[in-house]
Amino acid sequence: MICKHCGAEIDDNAAACMRCGSLVQKKKKPAAKRPWFIILLVFCKLAVICGVWAIIFIVGGEPSPEEFETAVPSTQEPTEEQTEPTLSPEDQFISDFCESSGLNQEIAENLYSLLSEQLLCEDIEFVGNHEQMDYNYILKADGYKLVATADNDGVYRVACGDFNMFGSEGVKYTMQDIKDRDMSNYSARCYAITEEIIKQNMLSPSSCKLAPMHKCGMARNGSLVAVRGTVEGQNAFGVMIQNDFVVEFVLTDFDNYGYDLVFLRIGNEQSGEFISLD
């Protein structure tokens, strides 16, 4: 470094000139300047925060969710729930029957009374008019399909499958009688028991060929079951012959195929006494 007063060379770290004694003035580094937009951004943030807090204190605090819902009106218009009165099963049946059949209300009431009080049906429903027979109507009770015959003069018949529950002679079968005679869940099991009984009473069990199940007639009343059909088997001379048979037994253990034989007839040979299922 050169002294400004005498031109002598001075050490860079010296505080004064060693020749003339003049003080050395060192240059200060200029301070870095902050960009103006950063300062402005900080100022704006502070202004927004102060403004929000000022509003909160003036209003009295942030409103609760309940106050907010009260202050802001709902855009949904209030609707009044309109519920139709529920009809009883009897009134529903009478209404449906009269509307579909065109018969008067008295007939509908008499039919429902017959079904519920005399035939002991439950869960009674009107299904519709019979498609093939006039004045015949499809009903449903306890899960069973019924057919009723009626006009404005009265109710003439109520049937369930092959069973006439009600007719000119009055009540013949109640709903419990129908359930006791239902073979829906019994046919296969009763056929197997019948095949076992027939084979045990044939001269040649290995040659025994029972008619298919759908060609055998079956009926029951509670635990008493009767089955009839045809069977082929060898006779004493080894010739295949066909005979009619009737078997009647009492189911003692449904799950394990238990039974007691009541009556058996194969061809002209029979044992036991047949009991009527009616």
PyMOL commands that set and color helices and strands:
alter all, ss='L'
color gray80, all
select helices_A, chain A and resi 36-59+65-71+89-101+105-118+175-181+187-200+205-207+213-215
alter helices_A, ss='H'
color red, helices_A
select strands_A, chain A and resi 125-129+136-141+144-151+154-160+163-167+170-171+209-210+217-221+224-234+240-253+258-266+269-272
alter strands_A, ss='S'
color yellow, strands_A
deselect
rebuild
show_as cartoon
